């Protein structure tokens, strides 16, 4: 029984690692980063976003924000009912649910100057919520680190060895 449990555990660890490896990290705006004067709708063109992927926003702290908003907030460039907001200068967003997610810079005039991003995320199933910038007041949605997968595997293996 222990060997079949160990084999199952090995399969689960490999599957977990493969899932993490499949996620893609996108630097928003590529080398230009999150600034005014970039065509972000052009930047998303040709990219396929999936649940688990991350968006990395690089910008000058306090000069710009990454504000997740509704479609209405995106259209009107208003962050008054923001889902999440961060102005740290280094914001990483994990795309946690399928659907379209909207981000703007909430500094006056920046969104109207094109500092807005709409990302359509493919994925199975639908669940409420969205994506949250890490470091934002609403908390972050983080992709599990490899250490967490290994720790879980070791914990399960110890349980198997004890029984």
C-alpha positions in Angstrom: 0.0 0.0 0.0 2.8 2.4 0.8 4.4 2.0 -2.6 1.1 2.7 -4.5 0.5 5.7 -2.3 4.1 6.9 -3.0 3.5 6.4 -6.7 0.3 8.4 -6.6 2.0 11.1 -4.6 4.8 11.3 -7.3 2.2 11.7 -10.0 0.5 14.5 -8.1 3.8 16.4 -7.6 4.7 16.1 -11.3 1.2 17.2 -12.3 1.4 20.2 -9.9 4.8 21.2 -11.3 3.5 20.9 -14.8 0.6 23.1 -14.1 2.9 25.8 -12.6 5.2 25.5 -15.6 2.4 26.1 -18.0 1.6 29.6 -16.5 3.1 32.5 -18.3 4.3 35.8 -16.9 3.7 38.9 -19.0 5.5 42.2 -18.5 2.9 44.7 -19.3 4.2 47.1 -22.0 7.3 44.9 -22.4 10.4 47.0 -22.1 8.4 50.3 -21.9 6.5 49.1 -18.8 3.3 50.7 -17.4 3.5 54.3 -18.7 1.6 56.8 -20.7 2.1 56.7 -24.5 1.9 52.9 -24.9 -0.8 51.2 -27.0 -1.9 48.6 -24.5 -4.7 47.2 -26.8 -2.0 46.6 -29.4 0.2 45.1 -26.7 -2.4 42.4 -25.9 -3.0 41.6 -29.6 -1.7 38.1 -30.4 -1.4 37.1 -26.7 -3.4 34.4 -25.1 -4.0 34.9 -21.4 -5.1 31.9 -19.2 -6.0 31.4 -15.6 -2.8 31.3 -13.5 -0.9 33.6 -15.8 0.6 36.7 -14.2 0.8 40.3 -15.3 3.8 42.2 -14.1 3.4 46.0 -14.1 6.6 48.0 -13.8 6.3 51.8 -13.2 7.5 54.6 -11.0 6.1 54.3 -7.5 3.4 56.9 -6.6 3.6 58.4 -10.2 1.2 55.7 -11.6 -1.2 53.2 -10.2 -2.5 49.8 -11.2 -6.2 50.0 -10.5 -8.5 47.1 -11.3 -11.9 48.4 -12.3 -15.2 47.2 -13.8 -15.9 47.5 -17.5 -17.7 50.8 -16.7 -14.7 52.1 -14.8 -12.5 51.2 -17.7 -14.8 52.9 -20.2 -15.1 56.1 -18.1 -11.5 56.0 -16.8 -12.8 56.1 -13.2 -11.3 54.2 -10.3 -13.9 55.4 -7.8 -15.2 51.9 -7.3 -12.0 50.1 -7.8 -11.7 46.3 -7.2 -8.1 46.8 -6.2 -5.4 49.4 -6.3 -1.6 49.5 -6.0 0.9 52.3 -6.4 4.1 50.5 -5.2 5.9 50.6 -8.6 6.0 46.8 -8.9 2.6 45.2 -9.1 2.1 41.5 -10.0 -1.4 40.3 -10.8 -2.3 36.7 -11.0 -5.2 36.1 -13.3 -7.4 34.0 -11.1 -10.6 33.7 -13.1 -11.7 33.6 -16.8 -13.3 36.6 -18.3 -12.2 40.2 -19.1 -10.2 42.0 -16.5 -9.8 45.8 -16.6 -6.9 47.9 -15.3 -6.3 51.7 -15.4 -3.9 54.2 -14.0 -6.0 56.2 -11.6 -3.8 59.3 -11.7 -5.8 62.2 -13.3 -5.4 62.2 -17.1 -3.3 59.1 -17.4 -6.1 56.7 -18.3 -7.6 59.2 -20.8 -4.1 59.3 -22.3 -4.3 55.6 -22.9 -3.0 54.1 -19.7 -5.7 51.4 -19.6 -5.5 47.6 -20.2 -8.3 45.1 -20.9 -7.2 41.4 -20.7 -9.4 38.6 -21.7 -8.6 35.4 -19.8 -9.5 32.0 -21.1 -10.1 29.1 -18.7 -12.4 26.4 -17.6 -15.4 27.0 -15.3 -16.5 30.3 -13.9 -16.2 31.5 -10.4 -16.8 34.9 -8.8 -14.1 37.3 -8.2 -11.2 38.3 -10.4 -7.6 39.1 -10.1 -6.0 41.1 -7.5 -2.7 43.0 -7.6 -0.3 41.7 -5.0 0.4 44.3 -2.4 -3.0 45.9 -2.9 -5.4 46.6 -0.1 -7.6 43.7 -1.2 -4.7 41.2 -0.9 -3.0 39.2 -3.6 -3.7 36.1 -5.5 -0.4 34.3 -5.6 0.7 31.3 -7.7 2.0 28.6 -5.3 5.8 28.4 -5.0 7.6 25.2 -5.8 8.6 25.0 -2.1 4.9 24.7 -1.1 4.4 21.8 -3.6 7.5 20.0 -2.2 6.4 20.6 1.4 2.9 19.2 0.7 4.5 16.2 -1.0 6.8 15.5 1.9 4.0 15.9 4.4 1.9 13.4 2.4 4.8 11.0 2.1 5.4 11.1 5.9 1.7 10.3 6.5 2.0 7.3 4.1 5.1 6.1 5.9 3.5 6.3 9.3 0.5 4.2 8.3 
